Amino acid sequence: MSAGKKTVAKVRRAAVRLPPLEAYAGEAEPDGDYDGLELLGLDLAGQDGSGARFLDCAVRDCGLDGTRLTAARFLDSVLDGVRGVGTDLAGAQLRDVELVDARLGGAQLHGAVLERVWVRGGKIDYLNLRAARLKDVLFEGCVLSEPDFGGATLERVEFRDCVVTGADFGGARLKDVDLRTVQRIEIARGVDALAGAVISPAQLLDLAPVFAAQLGVRVEDPS
């Protein structure tokens, strides 16, 4: 390594180890307390679990259309194969959580806190993370279509082998954000906020038109 070359701080990846779980077949309840439970194949559409706490839980193959989980806490838990449109997780806390093969559209996580979260596979459209705080978050092998990181704080966040299109980083604050292995990246807004991120030489070429536009530079072939 050459003198003065900086390295990117590695993400401290979530590693959830669940205890033996008890099956749960009830509904989501406001301020509910769920400990050591498995929610399997439930339709939670339109239910209100705002302020609930999920500790050492597995939520598998559940429908979350319009489910209200504002200010909920997911701790040492796994969400596997969840699906839904308009799931509301505004102000939620996710700590030591694995989100696997999710199919979500318009998920609301504005103002949420994500710490040691591993998002693996799946497709999330219009993810709203405005003003959220992300620390030690790994996005791996997933598709993020038009994610909104506006005003968010990202520290030790890696996008590994992902497709990221139409991303908004306007007003975001980045530190040790690794984009080098993103398969495809498109930034709609906030390219000026990428200080604190690291990209590959190939990505620099791909993003050159966006950087030029931000600087007001016209790129034209000579006549």
Backbone as CSV, one residue per row, in Angstrom:
resi,resn,N_x,N_y,N_z,CA_x,CA_y,CA_z,C_x,C_y,C_z
1,MET,0.858,-1.189,0.000,0.000,0.000,0.000,0.888,1.231,0.000
2,SER,0.626,2.134,-0.871,1.455,3.326,-0.988,1.216,4.242,0.188
3,ALA,2.247,5.040,0.504,2.162,5.953,1.623,1.029,6.939,1.407
4,GLY,0.259,7.170,2.467,-0.815,8.153,2.391,-2.112,7.617,1.844
5,LYS,-2.127,6.369,1.345,-3.357,5.816,0.800,-4.294,5.437,1.922
6,LYS,-5.542,5.865,1.827,-6.512,5.594,2.869,-7.281,4.318,2.551
7,THR,-7.612,3.588,3.579,-8.436,2.399,3.419,-9.851,2.716,3.878
8,VAL,-10.790,1.903,3.403,-12.187,2.089,3.776,-12.472,1.214,4.991
9,ALA,-13.024,1.807,6.031,-13.363,1.042,7.223,-14.394,-0.022,6.875
10,LYS,-14.178,-1.230,7.336,-15.053,-2.350,7.006,-16.343,-2.302,7.824
11,VAL,-17.411,-2.748,7.179,-18.701,-2.847,7.849,-18.648,-3.963,8.894
12,ARG,-19.167,-3.691,10.061,-19.317,-4.719,11.094,-20.651,-5.407,10.851
13,ARG,-20.601,-6.489,10.130,-21.811,-7.133,9.615,-22.622,-7.801,10.715
14,ALA,-23.936,-7.704,10.575,-24.828,-8.387,11.508,-24.642,-9.893,11.385
15,ALA,-24.695,-10.582,12.508,-24.614,-12.047,12.536,-25.617,-12.521,13.575
16,VAL,-26.848,-12.746,13.121,-27.933,-13.082,14.034,-27.922,-14.580,14.339
17,ARG,-27.968,-14.923,15.586,-28.070,-16.321,16.030,-29.330,-16.453,16.867
18,LEU,-30.367,-17.005,16.274,-31.652,-17.079,16.946,-31.732,-18.277,17.883
19,PRO,-32.394,-18.130,19.012,-32.650,-19.266,19.900,-33.796,-20.100,19.330
20,PRO,-34.135,-21.243,19.923,-35.341,-21.965,19.520,-36.559,-21.040,19.621
21,LEU,-37.374,-21.026,18.561,-38.473,-20.067,18.489,-39.827,-20.733,18.706
22,GLU,-40.748,-19.952,19.227,-42.122,-20.396,19.415,-42.984,-19.798,18.310
23,ALA,-43.840,-20.620,17.702,-44.698,-20.148,16.620,-45.703,-19.125,17.154
24,TYR,-45.920,-18.082,16.343,-46.890,-17.050,16.701,-47.847,-16.878,15.531
25,ALA,-49.151,-16.935,15.796,-50.144,-16.843,14.729,-51.141,-15.722,14.968
26,GLY,-50.797,-14.797,15.852,-51.705,-13.698,16.155,-51.515,-12.516,15.224
27,GLU,-51.985,-11.362,15.657,-51.889,-10.138,14.881,-50.835,-9.217,15.486
28,ALA,-50.461,-8.224,14.686,-49.581,-7.183,15.207,-50.398,-6.269,16.112
29,GLU,-49.798,-5.841,17.209,-50.488,-4.978,18.157,-49.609,-3.779,18.495
30,PRO,-50.216,-2.605,18.651,-49.425,-1.435,19.049,-48.715,-1.693,20.375
31,ASP,-47.428,-1.331,20.424,-46.606,-1.504,21.620,-46.532,-2.964,22.072
32,GLY,-46.737,-3.887,21.134,-46.635,-5.299,21.472,-45.213,-5.699,21.796
33,ASP,-45.072,-6.765,22.564,-43.758,-7.247,22.971,-43.609,-8.678,22.471
34,TYR,-42.743,-8.867,21.476,-42.572,-10.166,20.843,-41.151,-10.642,21.117
35,ASP,-41.028,-11.768,21.802,-39.722,-12.238,22.245,-39.591,-13.724,21.916
36,GLY,-38.595,-14.058,21.070,-38.336,-15.451,20.748,-39.456,-16.110,19.957
37,LEU,-40.066,-15.371,19.040,-41.208,-15.871,18.287,-40.879,-16.000,16.803
38,GLU,-41.584,-16.900,16.122,-41.513,-17.018,14.668,-42.876,-16.686,14.091
39,LEU,-42.914,-15.647,13.260,-44.120,-15.277,12.532,-43.943,-15.802,11.118
40,LEU,-44.679,-16.829,10.772,-44.467,-17.530,9.510,-45.717,-17.473,8.642
41,GLY,-45.573,-16.891,7.439,-46.642,-16.907,6.455,-47.877,-16.128,6.852
42,LEU,-47.744,-15.136,7.703,-48.905,-14.371,8.160,-49.198,-13.212,7.222
43,ASP,-50.479,-12.882,7.115,-50.885,-11.695,6.369,-51.125,-10.583,7.388
44,LEU,-50.166,-9.683,7.491,-50.245,-8.592,8.455,-50.665,-7.290,7.791
45,ALA,-51.247,-7.381,6.602,-51.621,-6.197,5.836,-52.572,-5.304,6.627
46,GLY,-52.211,-4.019,6.666,-53.065,-3.030,7.297,-53.082,-3.060,8.806
47,GLN,-52.324,-3.944,9.435,-52.329,-4.031,10.892,-51.415,-2.977,11.509
48,ASP,-51.639,-2.703,12.778,-50.906,-1.648,13.478,-50.019,-2.256,14.557
49,GLY,-48.702,-2.270,14.285,-47.733,-2.726,15.266,-46.810,-1.599,15.681
50,SER,-47.317,-0.369,15.644,-46.471,0.779,15.967,-45.957,0.666,17.402
51,GLY,-44.675,0.964,17.572,-44.058,0.929,18.889,-43.772,-0.466,19.414
52,ALA,-44.012,-1.503,18.601,-43.784,-2.874,19.057,-42.293,-3.177,19.154
53,ARG,-41.968,-4.188,19.962,-40.584,-4.622,20.101,-40.484,-6.089,19.688
54,PHE,-39.564,-6.364,18.761,-39.298,-7.720,18.305,-37.877,-8.078,18.713
55,LEU,-37.736,-9.019,19.637,-36.427,-9.425,20.127,-36.239,-10.912,19.856
56,ASP,-35.122,-11.263,19.198,-34.846,-12.666,18.875,-36.026,-13.295,18.139
57,CYS,-36.502,-12.611,17.109,-37.657,-13.077,16.350,-37.286,-13.349,14.895
58,ALA,-38.112,-14.196,14.259,-38.009,-14.428,12.823,-39.365,-14.121,12.196
59,VAL,-39.352,-13.231,11.219,-40.571,-12.893,10.471,-40.347,-13.411,9.060
60,ARG,-41.047,-14.492,8.702,-40.771,-15.177,7.445,-42.015,-15.230,6.559
61,ASP,-41.818,-14.838,5.282,-42.861,-14.965,4.264,-44.169,-14.308,4.695
62,CYS,-44.067,-13.170,5.322,-45.260,-12.454,5.781,-45.605,-11.302,4.833
63,GLY,-46.898,-11.022,4.703,-47.362,-9.891,3.914,-47.435,-8.641,4.768
64,LEU,-46.833,-7.557,4.283,-46.746,-6.318,5.057,-47.345,-5.136,4.304
65,ASP,-48.343,-5.376,3.483,-48.966,-4.284,2.731,-49.615,-3.290,3.699
66,GLY,-49.092,-2.065,3.717,-49.675,-1.028,4.549,-49.568,-1.287,6.039
67,THR,-48.713,-2.210,6.441,-48.543,-2.493,7.868,-47.855,-1.319,8.550
68,ARG,-48.419,-0.917,9.693,-47.848,0.220,10.406,-46.918,-0.282,11.502
69,LEU,-45.634,0.016,11.352,-44.617,-0.385,12.325,-43.779,0.823,12.732
70,THR,-44.408,1.976,12.782,-43.688,3.195,13.144,-43.106,3.057,14.552
71,ALA,-41.868,3.499,14.689,-41.152,3.477,15.970,-41.019,2.071,16.558
72,ALA,-41.206,1.047,15.724,-40.990,-0.323,16.197,-39.498,-0.583,16.360
73,ARG,-39.168,-1.614,17.157,-37.773,-1.995,17.364,-37.592,-3.459,16.985
74,PHE,-36.660,-3.693,16.078,-36.288,-5.055,15.692,-34.859,-5.272,16.170
75,LEU,-34.689,-6.186,17.109,-33.391,-6.408,17.734,-33.030,-7.884,17.614
76,ASP,-31.840,-8.160,17.085,-31.362,-9.541,16.951,-32.417,-10.406,16.266
77,SER,-32.888,-9.957,15.130,-33.999,-10.624,14.455,-33.725,-10.790,12.966
78,VAL,-34.524,-11.673,12.342,-34.421,-11.947,10.912,-35.771,-11.684,10.261
79,LEU,-35.760,-10.948,9.153,-36.942,-10.772,8.317,-36.617,-11.416,6.980
80,ASP,-37.301,-12.506,6.679,-36.949,-13.330,5.525,-38.157,-13.476,4.602
81,GLY,-37.995,-13.012,3.345,-39.052,-13.187,2.366,-40.279,-12.330,2.618
82,VAL,-40.136,-11.250,3.371,-41.285,-10.373,3.604,-41.599,-9.607,2.326
83,ARG,-42.868,-9.234,2.171,-43.292,-8.558,0.953,-44.385,-7.560,1.308
84,GLY,-44.464,-6.501,0.529,-45.533,-5.553,0.789,-45.268,-4.207,0.148
85,VAL,-46.329,-3.428,0.041,-46.263,-2.069,-0.487,-46.707,-1.120,0.615
86,GLY,-45.944,-0.055,0.782,-46.321,0.965,1.747,-46.127,0.575,3.191
87,THR,-45.224,-0.340,3.471,-44.914,-0.697,4.857,-44.314,0.519,5.561
88,ASP,-44.865,0.877,6.721,-44.455,2.108,7.403,-43.581,1.778,8.605
89,LEU,-42.287,2.028,8.454,-41.301,1.810,9.515,-40.637,3.125,9.911
90,ALA,-41.348,4.222,9.740,-40.781,5.531,10.068,-40.364,5.566,11.528
91,GLY,-39.153,6.038,11.768,-38.660,6.158,13.126,-38.349,4.845,13.809
92,ALA,-38.330,3.754,13.048,-38.044,2.444,13.636,-36.562,2.298,13.947
93,GLN,-36.259,1.310,14.773,-34.871,0.966,15.098,-34.629,-0.475,14.692
94,LEU,-33.619,-0.690,13.858,-33.202,-2.029,13.466,-31.752,-2.208,13.897
95,ARG,-31.527,-3.128,14.822,-30.168,-3.368,15.316,-29.896,-4.865,15.326
96,ASP,-28.797,-5.246,14.675,-28.453,-6.659,14.511,-29.615,-7.394,13.849
97,VAL,-29.880,-6.989,12.625,-31.016,-7.507,11.856,-30.543,-7.972,10.483
98,GLU,-31.095,-9.105,10.028,-30.898,-9.570,8.659,-32.218,-9.456,7.911
99,LEU,-32.184,-8.784,6.770,-33.348,-8.648,5.893,-33.014,-9.398,4.609
100,VAL,-33.700,-10.517,4.391,-33.314,-11.453,3.342,-34.429,-11.571,2.298
101,ASP,-34.060,-11.395,1.022,-34.969,-11.615,-0.098,-36.303,-10.898,0.074
102,ALA,-36.242,-9.658,0.498,-37.463,-8.859,0.662,-37.958,-8.367,-0.692
103,ARG,-39.258,-8.238,-0.812,-39.904,-7.647,-1.988,-40.805,-6.531,-1.483
104,LEU,-40.268,-5.333,-1.456,-40.969,-4.214,-0.861,-41.067,-3.050,-1.844
105,GLY,-42.152,-2.311,-1.743,-42.330,-1.120,-2.558,-42.798,0.034,-1.693
106,GLY,-42.114,1.158,-1.796,-42.510,2.335,-1.028,-42.381,2.164,0.469
107,ALA,-41.407,1.371,0.916,-41.197,1.195,2.357,-40.715,2.504,2.970
108,GLN,-41.346,2.892,4.075,-41.038,4.156,4.727,-40.153,3.920,5.943
109,LEU,-38.885,4.316,5.824,-37.961,4.237,6.955,-37.353,5.596,7.254
110,HIS,-38.078,6.682,6.922,-37.498,7.995,7.196,-37.356,8.190,8.707
111,GLY,-36.209,8.722,9.074,-35.911,8.935,10.482,-35.574,7.671,11.250
112,ALA,-35.433,6.551,10.557,-35.122,5.291,11.230,-33.636,5.213,11.571
113,VAL,-33.299,4.284,12.473,-31.920,4.035,12.858,-31.598,2.589,12.529
114,LEU,-30.617,2.383,11.661,-30.190,1.041,11.266,-28.746,0.848,11.704
115,GLU,-28.518,-0.142,12.541,-27.175,-0.422,13.028,-26.917,-1.924,12.961
116,ARG,-25.841,-2.285,12.296,-25.501,-3.686,12.038,-26.689,-4.404,11.388
117,VAL,-27.002,-3.950,10.186,-28.094,-4.521,9.397,-27.524,-5.079,8.109
118,TRP,-27.967,-6.282,7.739,-27.491,-6.962,6.539,-28.689,-7.198,5.628
119,VAL,-28.727,-6.492,4.499,-29.803,-6.632,3.521,-29.285,-7.517,2.393
120,ARG,-29.836,-8.725,2.277,-29.334,-9.697,1.306,-30.411,-10.050,0.298
121,GLY,-30.086,-9.860,-0.987,-31.008,-10.257,-2.042,-32.277,-9.422,-2.029
122,GLY,-33.195,-9.809,-2.916,-34.483,-9.138,-2.965,-34.463,-7.861,-3.785
123,LYS,-35.619,-7.203,-3.806,-35.791,-5.971,-4.576,-36.650,-5.013,-3.762
124,ILE,-36.142,-3.795,-3.620,-36.856,-2.776,-2.851,-36.980,-1.537,-3.733
125,ASP,-38.224,-1.168,-4.030,-38.493,0.002,-4.863,-38.896,1.187,-3.986
126,TYR,-38.372,2.366,-4.336,-38.759,3.620,-3.675,-38.564,3.554,-2.158
127,LEU,-37.426,3.061,-1.739,-37.097,2.974,-0.315,-36.841,4.377,0.223
128,ASN,-37.589,4.751,1.256,-37.466,6.089,1.827,-36.639,6.026,3.106
129,LEU,-35.406,6.478,3.014,-34.501,6.544,4.164,-34.103,7.986,4.461
130,ARG,-34.967,8.919,4.159,-34.648,10.327,4.396,-34.409,10.567,5.890
131,ALA,-33.336,11.286,6.167,-32.973,11.663,7.538,-32.749,10.453,8.443
132,ALA,-32.534,9.280,7.855,-32.234,8.088,8.655,-30.756,8.060,9.015
133,ARG,-30.413,7.208,9.984,-29.019,7.009,10.374,-28.650,5.552,10.144
134,LEU,-27.658,5.351,9.292,-27.210,3.999,8.956,-25.756,3.843,9.391
135,LYS,-25.501,2.822,10.186,-24.139,2.548,10.633,-23.911,1.050,10.596
136,ASP,-22.849,0.640,9.929,-22.534,-0.776,9.755,-23.690,-1.499,9.070
137,VAL,-24.029,-1.009,7.886,-25.109,-1.594,7.088,-24.513,-2.139,5.796
138,LEU,-24.858,-3.380,5.475,-24.393,-4.020,4.252,-25.585,-4.343,3.372
139,PHE,-25.598,-3.769,2.157,-26.555,-4.138,1.123,-25.831,-5.101,0.187
140,GLU,-26.305,-6.316,0.059,-25.597,-7.315,-0.740,-26.536,-8.031,-1.704
141,GLY,-26.178,-7.968,-2.992,-26.905,-8.725,-3.999,-28.358,-8.328,-4.142
142,CYS,-28.689,-7.092,-3.821,-30.088,-6.660,-3.910,-30.237,-5.588,-4.989
143,VAL,-31.490,-5.323,-5.342,-31.824,-4.282,-6.311,-32.541,-3.167,-5.569
144,LEU,-31.994,-1.967,-5.645,-32.597,-0.795,-5.020,-32.978,0.180,-6.128
145,SER,-34.264,0.344,-6.325,-34.758,1.228,-7.373,-35.254,2.528,-6.748
146,GLU,-34.605,3.623,-7.109,-34.920,4.965,-6.634,-34.938,5.068,-5.110
147,PRO,-33.873,4.609,-4.445,-33.794,4.794,-2.990,-33.531,6.258,-2.657
148,ASP,-34.107,6.713,-1.558,-33.983,8.114,-1.145,-33.197,8.178,0.164
149,PHE,-31.947,8.643,0.051,-31.088,8.827,1.214,-30.972,10.307,1.579
150,GLY,-31.894,11.122,1.124,-31.808,12.560,1.339,-31.685,12.922,2.812
151,GLY,-30.647,13.668,3.144,-30.449,14.113,4.517,-30.057,13.022,5.493
152,ALA,-29.777,11.823,4.991,-29.419,10.705,5.869,-27.934,10.761,6.234
153,THR,-27.573,10.025,7.273,-26.180,9.861,7.685,-25.790,8.411,7.477
154,LEU,-24.756,8.187,6.676,-24.292,6.837,6.379,-22.841,6.700,6.827
155,GLU,-22.593,5.764,7.719,-21.245,5.506,8.207,-20.965,4.010,8.165
156,ARG,-19.869,3.652,7.538,-19.523,2.245,7.316,-20.712,1.510,6.683
157,VAL,-21.019,1.912,5.465,-22.096,1.295,4.689,-21.493,0.785,3.390
158,GLU,-21.803,-0.459,3.043,-21.274,-1.052,1.810,-22.428,-1.543,0.947
159,PHE,-22.317,-1.222,-0.348,-23.240,-1.752,-1.352,-22.446,-2.773,-2.161
160,ARG,-22.692,-4.052,-1.929,-21.878,-5.102,-2.529,-22.696,-5.871,-3.573
161,ASP,-22.211,-5.831,-4.812,-22.857,-6.578,-5.901,-24.337,-6.230,-6.034
162,CYS,-24.655,-4.964,-5.863,-26.038,-4.498,-5.959,-26.279,-3.773,-7.282
163,VAL,-27.536,-3.545,-7.571,-27.951,-2.633,-8.635,-28.677,-1.475,-7.953
164,VAL,-28.170,-0.267,-8.152,-28.733,0.916,-7.512,-29.059,1.927,-8.601
165,THR,-30.342,2.224,-8.782,-30.738,3.148,-9.848,-31.573,4.284,-9.273
166,GLY,-31.377,5.474,-9.846,-32.169,6.635,-9.451,-31.992,7.052,-8.007
167,ALA,-30.803,6.872,-7.455,-30.576,7.160,-6.035,-30.528,8.664,-5.774
168,ASP,-31.073,9.066,-4.630,-31.046,10.452,-4.187,-30.207,10.544,-2.918
169,PHE,-29.059,11.226,-3.025,-28.187,11.439,-1.871,-28.186,12.911,-1.445
170,GLY,-29.162,13.670,-1.880,-29.180,15.094,-1.589,-29.095,15.393,-0.099
171,GLY,-28.097,16.160,0.306,-27.950,16.558,1.694,-27.484,15.451,2.627
172,ALA,-27.115,14.302,2.067,-26.661,13.185,2.912,-25.228,13.422,3.378
173,ARG,-24.874,12.750,4.468,-23.505,12.820,5.002,-22.954,11.404,4.998
174,LEU,-21.841,11.222,4.278,-21.275,9.894,4.069,-19.887,9.797,4.681
175,LYS,-19.636,8.647,5.307,-18.302,8.344,5.822,-18.053,6.852,5.653
176,ASP,-16.980,6.525,4.957,-16.624,5.124,4.713,-17.782,4.372,4.058
177,VAL,-18.285,4.931,2.975,-19.338,4.283,2.183,-18.685,3.676,0.941
178,ASP,-18.814,2.374,0.787,-18.118,1.631,-0.269,-19.091,1.261,-1.381
179,LEU,-18.875,1.847,-2.545,-19.720,1.588,-3.714,-18.978,0.814,-4.801
180,ARG,-17.782,0.357,-4.525,-16.896,-0.129,-5.592,-17.406,-1.358,-6.327
181,THR,-18.185,-2.203,-5.687,-18.625,-3.420,-6.374,-20.076,-3.345,-6.836
182,VAL,-20.666,-2.162,-6.791,-22.028,-2.015,-7.321,-22.009,-2.358,-8.810
183,GLN,-22.920,-3.229,-9.220,-22.944,-3.662,-10.613,-23.415,-2.547,-11.545
184,ARG,-24.358,-1.764,-11.066,-24.874,-0.647,-11.860,-25.304,0.434,-10.892
185,ILE,-24.834,1.640,-11.129,-25.195,2.737,-10.234,-25.642,3.942,-11.041
186,GLU,-26.790,4.480,-10.642,-27.308,5.710,-11.238,-27.691,6.654,-10.108
187,ILE,-27.186,7.868,-10.168,-27.474,8.850,-9.124,-28.307,9.971,-9.729
188,ALA,-29.511,10.120,-9.223,-30.419,11.132,-9.755,-30.146,12.504,-9.150
189,ARG,-29.843,12.528,-7.857,-29.601,13.784,-7.152,-28.575,13.557,-6.054
190,GLY,-27.855,14.647,-5.730,-26.951,14.606,-4.594,-25.567,14.070,-4.885
191,VAL,-25.120,14.155,-6.141,-23.769,13.670,-6.429,-22.729,14.465,-5.653
192,ASP,-23.061,15.706,-5.306,-22.127,16.528,-4.536,-21.969,16.031,-3.106
193,ALA,-22.859,15.141,-2.672,-22.784,14.617,-1.305,-21.947,13.346,-1.217
194,LEU,-21.313,12.941,-2.317,-20.591,11.678,-2.320,-19.220,11.751,-1.655
195,ALA,-18.832,12.915,-1.183,-17.598,12.983,-0.395,-17.754,12.046,0.798
196,GLY,-16.762,11.196,0.998,-16.857,10.189,2.042,-17.213,8.821,1.496
197,ALA,-17.448,8.763,0.169,-17.682,7.478,-0.489,-16.461,7.108,-1.318
198,VAL,-16.343,5.816,-1.624,-15.270,5.361,-2.498,-15.897,4.602,-3.655
199,ILE,-15.436,4.912,-4.875,-15.938,4.263,-6.075,-14.757,3.690,-6.847
200,SER,-15.057,2.850,-7.827,-14.012,2.235,-8.641,-13.681,3.141,-9.823
201,PRO,-12.515,2.924,-10.473,-12.190,3.707,-11.665,-13.256,3.577,-12.760
202,ALA,-13.802,2.377,-12.937,-14.840,2.195,-13.960,-16.089,2.995,-13.619
203,GLN,-16.445,3.039,-12.344,-17.609,3.823,-11.942,-17.375,5.310,-12.143
204,LEU,-16.137,5.736,-11.953,-15.820,7.142,-12.193,-16.135,7.518,-13.635
205,LEU,-15.800,6.638,-14.570,-16.118,6.901,-15.983,-17.618,6.928,-16.205
206,ASP,-18.331,5.990,-15.569,-19.786,5.942,-15.734,-20.458,7.193,-15.183
207,LEU,-19.900,7.711,-14.077,-20.517,8.858,-13.419,-19.975,10.196,-13.914
208,ALA,-19.014,10.150,-14.834,-18.411,11.393,-15.320,-19.442,12.398,-15.831
209,PRO,-20.452,11.977,-16.608,-21.450,12.967,-17.063,-22.194,13.626,-15.905
210,VAL,-22.460,12.873,-14.834,-23.162,13.432,-13.685,-22.277,14.440,-12.959
211,PHE,-20.995,14.083,-12.786,-20.060,15.013,-12.153,-19.902,16.276,-13.002
212,ALA,-19.815,16.113,-14.309,-19.664,17.265,-15.195,-20.877,18.184,-15.105
213,ALA,-22.064,17.587,-15.084,-23.280,18.387,-14.984,-23.321,19.154,-13.666
214,GLN,-22.873,18.512,-12.591,-22.855,19.163,-11.286,-21.926,20.374,-11.298
215,LEU,-20.809,20.274,-12.026,-19.840,21.364,-12.104,-20.178,22.378,-13.185
216,GLY,-21.221,22.098,-13.941,-21.587,23.003,-15.024,-20.678,22.904,-16.231
217,VAL,-20.025,21.764,-16.387,-19.101,21.555,-17.501,-19.853,20.920,-18.672
218,ARG,-19.710,21.489,-19.839,-20.280,20.909,-21.052,-19.268,19.984,-21.685
219,VAL,-19.725,18.823,-22.086,-18.863,17.847,-22.738,-19.356,17.662,-24.156
220,GLU,-18.529,18.057,-25.128,-18.929,17.981,-26.515,-17.738,17.492,-27.366
221,ASP,-18.025,16.791,-28.422,-16.993,16.422,-29.367,-16.545,17.672,-30.123
222,PRO,-15.240,17.742,-30.453,-14.768,18.890,-31.239,-15.356,18.845,-32.641
223,SER,-15.683,20.010,-33.147,-16.267,20.083,-34.504,-15.167,19.885,-35.550
